[in-house]
């Protein structure tokens, strides 16, 4: 890697996967070793909180019906609207992208000043072209049929609802093809954790 005044720069590892493929479980391993985590989902929630420009922009587009009584976003209601209409989902992403991107990049830079390894946990890594900001990208992988099963069970969704959510993202096979690193989550949680720990040791981060 390049050096600045003899000092090694931080390595930014992007973590992606599909909905219900175990990405959060994978990120917990990095958390255990105190590496800074930039959580894309958390950022996406922050930028639509009551009183934020992002929140106001979403309400302006989709109407007051998507608000709960306390003024916060009814994420389930918004989800039902956008996951049943690709144009609306694209529009939501278009509205929120500038707010989310600038906050994610700010947090990555902050992390780089604090640790040799920064983890960027971003579900829409390729869809949002965040891979350009990463040194490498790791995918937490499951075949789609197992992903579908786990999502239905986890979120109590019908087959149709779960399929819509999965199809709104880039396919797992395409993510696997593009990724630099492959963490297979078809086995046990312990097996997934061991793969990640082995990568950290191999790269001398632990």
QUINORFEN-V40040 format. One record per residue. N is the residue number from 1. SS is DSSP state (@ for helix, = for strand, . for the rest). OMEGA is omega in radians with two decimals (NA if undefined). NEAR is the number of other ideal C-beta (glycine too) atoms within 8 Angstrom. Layout:
n = [N/N]
ss = [SS/SS]
omega = [OMEGA/OMEGA]
near = [NEAR/NEAR]
This chain:
n = [1/2/3/4/5/6/7/8/9/10/11/12/13/14/15/16/17/18/19/20/21/22/23/24/25/26/27/28/29/30/31/32/33/34/35/36/37/38/39/40/41/42/43/44/45/46/47/48/49/50/51/52/53/54/55/56/57/58/59/60/61/62/63/64/65/66/67/68/69/70/71/72/73/74/75/76/77/78/79/80/81/82/83/84/85/86/87/88/89/90/91/92/93/94/95/96/97/98/99/100/101/102/103/104/105/106/107/108/109/110/111/112/113/114/115/116/117/118/119/120/121/122/123/124/125/126/127/128/129/130/131/132/133/134/135/136/137/138/139/140/141/142/143/144/145/146/147/148/149/150/151/152/153/154/155/156/157/158/159/160/161/162/163/164/165/166/167/168/169/170/171/172/173/174/175/176/177/178/179/180/181/182/183/184/185/186/187/188/189/190/191/192/193/194/195/196/197/198/199/200/201/202/203/204/205/206]
ss = [././=/=/././=/=/././=/=/=/=/=/=/=/./././././@/@/@/@/@/@/@/@/@/@/./././=/=/=/=/@/@/@/@/@/@/@/././././././@/@/@/@/@/@/@/@/@/@/./@/@/@/=/./././././=/./@/@/@/@/@/@/@/@/@/././@/@/@/@/@/@/@/@/@/@/@/@/@/@/@/@/@/@/@/@/@/@/@/@/@/@/@/././././=/=/=/=/=/././././././././@/@/@/@/././=/=/=/=/=/=/././@/@/@/@/@/@/@/@/@/@/@/@/./././@/@/@/@/@/@/@/@/@/././././@/@/@/@/@/@/@/././=/=/=/=/././././@/@/@/@/@/@/@/@/@/@/@/@/@/@/./././.]
omega = [-3.14/-3.13/3.07/-3.12/3.07/-3.10/-3.13/3.12/3.09/3.10/3.13/3.13/3.05/3.07/3.06/-3.12/3.04/3.10/3.12/3.10/3.08/-3.12/-3.12/3.11/3.13/-3.10/3.13/3.12/3.12/3.12/-3.12/3.13/3.04/3.02/3.12/3.13/3.00/-3.02/-3.08/3.13/3.14/3.11/-3.14/3.09/-3.11/-3.01/3.09/3.11/3.13/3.11/3.14/3.08/3.13/3.12/-3.14/-3.13/3.13/3.12/3.12/-3.12/-2.98/3.05/-3.10/-3.12/-3.10/3.11/2.99/-3.09/-3.12/3.09/3.12/-3.07/3.00/-3.00/-3.14/-3.14/3.11/3.12/3.14/-3.14/-2.99/-3.11/3.10/-3.11/-3.04/3.14/3.14/3.09/3.11/-3.13/3.11/-3.14/3.13/-3.14/-2.99/-3.04/-3.11/-3.14/-3.10/-3.07/-3.08/3.13/3.10/-3.12/3.09/-3.12/3.09/3.14/3.11/3.13/-3.13/3.13/-3.03/-2.99/-3.14/-3.13/3.09/3.14/3.08/-3.08/-3.01/-3.12/-3.10/-3.09/-3.08/3.13/-3.13/3.14/3.08/-3.14/3.14/-3.11/-3.04/2.97/3.03/3.09/3.05/3.08/3.01/-2.86/2.92/2.98/-3.00/-3.10/3.10/3.09/-3.13/3.12/-3.09/-3.14/3.12/-3.12/-3.06/-3.03/3.13/-3.09/3.02/3.11/-3.11/-3.13/-3.13/3.13/3.13/-3.12/3.14/-3.10/3.10/3.13/3.03/-3.08/3.13/-3.11/3.12/3.09/3.13/-3.13/-3.07/-3.00/3.07/-3.05/-3.03/3.04/-3.06/-3.10/3.10/-3.12/-3.11/3.07/-3.13/3.13/3.08/-3.14/-3.13/3.11/-3.08/3.12/3.13/3.11/-3.14/3.13/-3.11/-3.14/3.09/3.04/3.05/NA]
near = [6/4/8/6/4/4/6/5/9/10/12/12/15/14/16/15/15/12/9/10/13/12/12/7/12/16/13/8/13/15/9/6/9/5/11/10/9/14/8/14/8/7/13/10/8/9/13/11/9/7/4/11/6/12/13/8/10/15/11/5/9/10/6/5/6/12/10/7/4/5/6/8/10/9/6/6/9/13/8/8/11/10/11/7/8/6/6/11/11/8/9/13/11/7/10/14/9/6/11/14/10/8/11/14/9/8/11/13/8/9/13/11/6/6/10/6/12/14/12/15/13/13/12/11/14/12/8/11/6/15/10/5/9/12/6/9/14/15/14/15/14/15/8/11/6/9/15/12/8/11/14/12/7/7/8/5/9/6/8/6/9/13/9/10/12/13/6/8/11/6/7/14/7/9/16/10/6/9/11/5/10/8/13/9/13/7/6/5/7/6/9/17/10/8/10/12/10/8/11/13/9/6/8/5/10/6]
